[in-house]
Amino acid sequence: METPIKKQLIDQAIKDFGIQDFAKATIREVKSIAAFAEKESGVEFIKMEMGIPGLPASQVGVDAQIQALKDGIAHSYPDIQGYPELKKEASRFVKAFINIDISAECCVPVCGSMQGTFASFLTCSQADPEKDTVLFIDPGFPVQKMQLQVMGVRFETFDVYAYRGDKLRDKLESYLKTGRICAIVYSNPNNPSWICLKEEELQIIGELATQYDAIVMEDLAYFAMDFRKDLSTPFVPPYQVSVAHYTDNYILLISGSKAFSYAGERIGVTCISDKLFHRHFPALANRYEGLPFGMVFSTRMLYALSSGTSHSAQYAMAAMLKAASDGTYNFREEIKVYGKRAHLLKEIFCKHGFYVVYDKDLDEDIADGFYFTIGYPGMTSGELAHELMYYGVSAICLITTGSQQEGLRVCTSFIEDHQYEQLEERMKIFEINNPR
C-alpha cells in the first residue's frame, strides 16, 4: 500500500541533510527532517524523538518566580552555594521522597542537571590521578558522553540489557577492578529504556562503589516517575529507590525539568552525601587550596562555569520542593499522563507486530512512562527509523544512547489525543507493507 508520505520526499531529505547512516542520526537531525517533511507533504507527524516536557510548567514555581522578580531579586547575584531556602527544601525533599538524610549545606543549585553532571564530572575526574575514567551503565543520555568529550575525559560503557540482577555484579566489577573508574553514571528511571533498577541492583552498585572507592552519579531527571508505585506521599513509603542507601560515595542529580515541567528555566539541585561533600582528596586539596570535594564542586567548578544559578529560578524550585514535601502539591498527578500515553502507544505498536525492546525489570513488566523502546522483527534500528518516517512517525535509534539492541526510543511527551487514531491507521498500513 502507498505510504502516507512519499518515500522519495523522505529519502531526498535525508540525503540533503548529509546523513550517511540514519541509525546514527541525532535527535536534532531527526526533528529537522520531520519538520521539513511535514511542511512539504502536509501530513502531520507523530513526533516521538524529542525528550521535552509536553505539559505546562508547575504553577507553584511560576508564581514564586514571578513574585521573586517583582521583589527585585534579578538585580542580585545569587550566592554560589545557593539560595538558603532552596538548600533547606532540597534537603527536606530528599528526606520526604527518598528517605535519606543530606544536610542543606550539601545541596547545591545548578543550571539544570546538565550543569550538575558537567561540574560533577570535572570534580570526580580530578579527585584521584589514578582514576581517569567514567563508567556509564547504558543506555543513557548521549549528551553526558559529549560533556566528557569536551573535557577530554575517558569513559567506558556497557549495555545493562543482559546484566540485570545478580549478573550486574561481575560485569560492573570487571571495570572497577582496573582501578581507573572515578565515577559510575546511570539514570533511574532510565532514559531511554525506562528500566528502573531494583533495590538489589542498587545495593550491588553501592557496595562496589564503596569497595573500589568510585563515586556514583545517580541521575534522577525522572524523579518518582515509576508509575507502578504510588511515590507521591511525602515521608511515607514507598520511596524513590536510590543508591544512597548503600554507599556514602554518591551524588544525586535532581532536576526541575521533567517532574515539575520547568525545563526552560534551567534549574536543578545536586545533592552530595555529607561524607563525600566534606571529604578531602589530596589531588583536589593540592590543586584548590585545601578545599574538600563539595567546596571544589561549588566554589571552583560552578563558579568558573556560570557564577551561580538563575536567582529567581531558585525561588521557583524552592517553592515547588516545599509544596511537594508539605503535601500540598502532588507533582505526580500532573505528570502521570505520560504513563497513560505510553500504555496506549505500546498497545497500538504491539498490535501491529512491534515489540518492546527493554520490556522487563527483572521479573516485572516495565513501567509506562516518559519513554519506552520498540523494535520490529527483521529490521535494524536505522531501517526501522527510516521506514517509520514514510508513515509520519519520528523517533531516534537506540544505538545513539549506548544501547547494543536494535530498536528505537519513543518519547510520549508531545503525543496529542487525536494522534492515537492516526497512529493506528498508519501502523495498519506499515504492517501490511512490512510482513513479518
Secondary structure as UniProt FT lines:
FT   HELIX           7..16
FT   TURN            17..18
FT   HELIX           22..24
FT   HELIX           27..41
FT   STRAND          46..47
FT   HELIX           59..70
FT   TURN            71..72
FT   HELIX           73..75
FT   TURN            80..81
FT   HELIX           84..97
FT   HELIX           104..106
FT   STRAND          107..110
FT   HELIX           112..127
FT   TURN            129..130
FT   STRAND          133..138
FT   HELIX           142..151
FT   STRAND          154..159
FT   HELIX           160..162
FT   TURN            165..166
FT   HELIX           167..176
FT   TURN            177..178
FT   STRAND          181..187
FT   TURN            191..193
FT   HELIX           199..211
FT   TURN            212..213
FT   STRAND          215..220
FT   TURN            221..224
FT   TURN            227..228
FT   TURN            234..235
FT   HELIX           243..245
FT   STRAND          250..255
FT   TURN            257..259
FT   HELIX           263..265
FT   STRAND          268..272
FT   HELIX           274..277
FT   HELIX           282..287
FT   TURN            288..290
FT   HELIX           293..295
FT   HELIX           296..302
FT   HELIX           303..306
FT   HELIX           311..326
FT   HELIX           331..335
FT   HELIX           337..351
FT   TURN            352..353
FT   STRAND          355..356
FT   STRAND          360..361
FT   TURN            362..363
FT   STRAND          364..365
FT   STRAND          371..375
FT   TURN            377..378
FT   HELIX           381..389
FT   TURN            390..392
FT   STRAND          393..394
FT   STRAND          396..397
FT   HELIX           398..401
FT   STRAND          408..411
FT   TURN            413..414
FT   TURN            417..418
FT   HELIX           419..433
//
